[in-house]
Amino acid sequence: MEALSDRVVRVAPDERPSLDELSGQTVFAVFEQASGCEIFLGLVTAAQVSARPGRIFADLLLQPPPPPLSADAPLEEGWRRLQKEQGGALAVIDSDGRFVGAVTPFSLLGAALRETRRLQAGIERQSARFRQRLDRLAEHTARLRRLREESKQLLSQAAETGLEQQLLQSALEHLVSLVGARYGALILLDADGKISDFLYTGIDPETAAAIGRLPTGKGLLGDFLLEKGVIRLTDMERHPRAAGFPPGHPPMHSLLAALIRCDGKVQGRVYLCDREDGEPFDCGDQRLVEEFADIMGMAVFLLRQRLLSHQQAVELKVATRVFENSAEGILVTDADKRIILVNRALITITGYSREELIGQTPRIFSSGHHGEDFYRQMWQSINATGQWQGEIWNRRKNGSVYPEWLRITAISDAEGEVTHYVAVFSDLSEYAVRRQGMERLIHYDHLTELPNRLMFRTELRQAIRRCHFNGRQMALLMLDLDRFKVINDTLGHQVGDRLLQQVSRRLQHCLRKREAPRMGDTVARLSGDEFTIILNDLEMPEDAITVAEKILARFRRPFVLGEIERSVTVSIGMVLYPAQAETLDELISRADMAMYHAKQAGRNRFCLYDPALHEGIQRRQMLENYLYNALERRQFEIHYQPQVSLRDGRIVGLEALLRWRHPEHGLINPAEFIPLLEETGLIEPVGVWVLQQVGRDYRQCLGALGETDFPVAVNVSARQLAPSLIGQVAAVLKDNALEPHCLKLELTESAAMDDPARTLSLFDSLQELGVGVCIDDFGTGYSSLAYLARLPIAALKIDRSFIGNMMTHTEDREVVSAIVALAHNLGIQVIAEGVETPSQWRALREMGCDVAQGYLCSRPVPLAQLADIDRTVWEV
Ligand SMILES: Nc1nc2c(ncn2[C@@H]2O[C@H](COP(=O)(O)O[C@H]3[C@@H](O)[C@H](n4cnc5c(=O)[nH]c(N)nc54)O[C@@H]3COP(=O)(O)O)[C@@H](O)[C@H]2O)c(=O)[nH]1
């Protein structure tokens, strides 16, 4: 159809051609009209018209007419037919035989030219496309080449350097520029599949942080690490899987991601987003990224291997250093127990050289101290548990034997087969020497070198066992020096220590020595001035009494304490085993009871345990139980004892003394319950009650005696010496509208010396308050004169033991006289307590003592009886 001539002119058979219209290319198609339809008769060319001018077309038609050409016939056929027919034109009909046009050599040539041009254009297009492809291929090949070159570099760096992060980062940057992506990231996983590294390029750090923290299983990025293969997505905005981006994530149009595998495991993922040119990622990009991911896998593998071997090398180096520099001796044997490795410490300890030891067995160190059994048990333990440790005696090269603490560990391979044994030991020679010293420290008293309480209990336990074994008796003696505190306090601790050392030697001289098979006796120091003696293998109980008497006799000789000589006595309690006690604790407590009894009975004596002593202890316990409720049951009361001026016989004060009246047991002796109050701490609330009661009684006391103004002394225990005491005293004064001088506090000398700094500060506060303080029982403690002078003391009360003896013992009289002089020198008043006789009264008055208190004047009496005191007795 394309070859049809456009110069075809329709004519009728009887028409005559017009020569004006005629051109060389014109073709006339002759149609006859018949019954309303057109019948094609044939073609007449311009050449035919020119050859027979003046003729009508019917005459010019070729007879027979050449067969028409089919409209779908190829150009070549038309060309061939035209040459054959020599007519110069051929009619063309369609499949229904209808005339559609005509072809001429000219029209055919035109069509052929057009076709050729079209073909050329097609070829040109194709070749342009081909050229383009070739270019792209060349580019891809170049990229691949670059990638490979860079990969080679990457791998060799990975094998040589430890800079994993920098290396991977620069590799990623290369990939991104190679592919021309906008940004890219690389995620590495640790052994647990968690993100260990997140490297990125082209993304700002905040976004990267959000992406890098993304949990798995949340949207595309969440799923990202779980995805098994390559991901290549385009048109991400509309992609259903693109949900779950963190807020602020840069818009992403296309994504290309590949797995990084190494050693058959997924080690991470590399991914690129958006090409710079806006095109989606293509297959070439994908191949590139996959290839890159493979290389990454190898690089990561190499890096990790390198890191591992580096670590192993470091560990090995450290282990070697530790091995060589360890202070403990170390040896390694093979499975046959042949020594293959020793360290420097082992060489130093044993004296053997390395060469002498390698190839030997540890038997080389055997000392002969341990029997077969010992080694059998040791190896049994190693075989069963893989290790053993304990003390063992080994021999050095020079033959000397030494103790060591040895740990042996069996080393097994993956199949559980023992491949080596490692022995680590420390030389205990020095420790053994120190241990002996430690043992002494633990079991012996450092001052007297006698066994201490711990050792004593061990010895006593053994003595009891021995009695069971040989059916003999033993005795336990508990000893306590009399008034040792006074020596300690007055002469100082050094003198006290010297005395204790001499006492221990004297006691040892009284005892039998241990001479096999005889057990011998044991003397131990339990604490302070408390000693104990175990008398073993007694023939008869009387032997124990003999020893006790011997001790008392030995003590009669004074102790020489440097320049000073002092007589010291001892109180001894004694109990027999098995006659008087059954258990160790029973023995100790009963010996204690007996000793307590010896003290109560006047000291410097021994007392054999008597079941009756038990009663005393039981009473103590009973009183203690009652004492807890005594205050709230209002069982306490105050008795008052007058203090009388030795100058004019006037009552110048009262001492308030606590009394306990039990409904069943009547008045309990203060010497019994006051120590109990102290021990239980009840003295603190009870002391407060005494102060308050005295405050309430004050005016009535004065009224009963017809006096107007004097102080009432209240005893204060050491346990009450706290800052709160000031507040309590101030409250009593305020509550009862009393002047401060109405109250006086009495504090024993030892309580005042207990904590001098605390005492000084309390006394200062009391002085500020205007309340005077009196030092009680003066002469029984150890007061520093300088210290005493610093205390704001109102009075000193001389202990009644001195007053009681002053008429018969010159020494005590001199003490009293010295105290009076001393106190007066310091401007302090002196009170003598325990004045019972007129002769004491007179003697004290002659010495210049200020005040007397004692049964001579009056016993302590309840407030109600104060008015009845007979004053004529002391008005001498
Ligand atoms: N912390 C407190 N201690 C108190 C309190 N009340 C008393 N005590 C102390 O108890 C100890 C025993 O006291 P007590 O049995 O009352 O004995 C006092 C007098 O009865 C007794 N005394 C007085 N004159 C004589 C005498 O001529 N002969 C003689 N044998 N004893 C006599 O002396 C005790 C007074 O002691 P002191 O206080 O040292 O002046 C005793 O230590 C009390 O201190 C209390 O409320 N709190």
PDBQT file of the ligand as one rigid body, heavy atoms in Angstrom, charges set to zero:
ROOT
HETATM    1  N1  LIG A 901      23.989   5.836 142.179  1.00  0.00    +0.000 N 
HETATM    2  C1  LIG A 901      23.437   5.799 143.349  1.00  0.00    +0.000 A 
HETATM    3  N2  LIG A 901      24.061   5.190 144.361  1.00  0.00    +0.000 NA
HETATM    4  C2  LIG A 901      23.472   5.172 145.546  1.00  0.00    +0.000 A 
HETATM    5  C3  LIG A 901      22.249   5.764 145.746  1.00  0.00    +0.000 A 
HETATM    6  N3  LIG A 901      21.927   5.553 147.045  1.00  0.00    +0.000 NA
HETATM    7  C4  LIG A 901      22.917   4.890 147.601  1.00  0.00    +0.000 A 
HETATM    8  N4  LIG A 901      23.863   4.662 146.697  1.00  0.00    +0.000 N 
HETATM    9  C5  LIG A 901      25.139   4.011 146.860  1.00  0.00    +0.000 C 
HETATM   10  O1  LIG A 901      24.940   2.724 147.324  1.00  0.00    +0.000 OA
HETATM   11  C6  LIG A 901      26.017   2.342 148.140  1.00  0.00    +0.000 C 
HETATM   12  C7  LIG A 901      25.463   1.788 149.398  1.00  0.00    +0.000 C 
HETATM   13  O2  LIG A 901      24.746   2.788 150.037  1.00  0.00    +0.000 OA
HETATM   14  P1  LIG A 901      24.118   2.587 151.412  1.00  0.00    +0.000 P 
HETATM   15  O3  LIG A 901      23.980   1.161 151.761  1.00  0.00    +0.000 OA
HETATM   16  O4  LIG A 901      23.005   3.500 151.511  1.00  0.00    +0.000 OA
HETATM   17  O5  LIG A 901      25.248   3.077 152.331  1.00  0.00    +0.000 OA
HETATM   18  C8  LIG A 901      25.395   4.440 152.651  1.00  0.00    +0.000 C 
HETATM   19  C9  LIG A 901      25.270   4.628 154.135  1.00  0.00    +0.000 C 
HETATM   20  O6  LIG A 901      24.245   3.913 154.702  1.00  0.00    +0.000 OA
HETATM   21  C10 LIG A 901      26.596   4.151 154.611  1.00  0.00    +0.000 C 
HETATM   22  N5  LIG A 901      26.994   4.729 155.880  1.00  0.00    +0.000 N 
HETATM   23  C11 LIG A 901      26.803   5.965 156.341  1.00  0.00    +0.000 A 
HETATM   24  N6  LIG A 901      27.351   6.119 157.569  1.00  0.00    +0.000 NA
HETATM   25  C12 LIG A 901      27.893   4.951 157.900  1.00  0.00    +0.000 A 
HETATM   26  C13 LIG A 901      28.618   4.481 158.980  1.00  0.00    +0.000 A 
HETATM   27  O7  LIG A 901      28.863   5.191 159.991  1.00  0.00    +0.000 OA
HETATM   28  N7  LIG A 901      29.045   3.210 158.971  1.00  0.00    +0.000 N 
HETATM   29  C14 LIG A 901      28.774   2.381 157.897  1.00  0.00    +0.000 A 
HETATM   30  N8  LIG A 901      29.213   1.143 157.940  1.00  0.00    +0.000 N 
HETATM   31  N9  LIG A 901      28.111   2.809 156.842  1.00  0.00    +0.000 NA
HETATM   32  C15 LIG A 901      27.666   4.069 156.805  1.00  0.00    +0.000 A 
HETATM   33  O8  LIG A 901      27.493   4.647 153.662  1.00  0.00    +0.000 OA
HETATM   34  C16 LIG A 901      26.825   4.747 152.371  1.00  0.00    +0.000 C 
HETATM   35  C17 LIG A 901      26.966   6.133 151.893  1.00  0.00    +0.000 C 
HETATM   36  O9  LIG A 901      27.812   5.976 150.903  1.00  0.00    +0.000 OA
HETATM   37  P2  LIG A 901      28.343   7.155 150.031  1.00  0.00    +0.000 P 
HETATM   38  O10 LIG A 901      27.290   7.405 148.975  1.00  0.00    +0.000 OA
HETATM   39  O11 LIG A 901      29.587   6.636 149.455  1.00  0.00    +0.000 OA
HETATM   40  O12 LIG A 901      28.508   8.284 150.933  1.00  0.00    +0.000 OA
HETATM   41  C18 LIG A 901      26.869   3.565 148.376  1.00  0.00    +0.000 C 
HETATM   42  O13 LIG A 901      27.994   3.528 147.612  1.00  0.00    +0.000 OA
HETATM   43  C19 LIG A 901      25.987   4.651 147.907  1.00  0.00    +0.000 C 
HETATM   44  O14 LIG A 901      26.717   5.731 147.346  1.00  0.00    +0.000 OA
HETATM   45  C20 LIG A 901      21.598   6.404 144.673  1.00  0.00    +0.000 A 
HETATM   46  O15 LIG A 901      20.507   6.967 144.798  1.00  0.00    +0.000 OA
HETATM   47  N10 LIG A 901      22.240   6.402 143.490  1.00  0.00    +0.000 N 
ENDROOT
TORSDOF 0
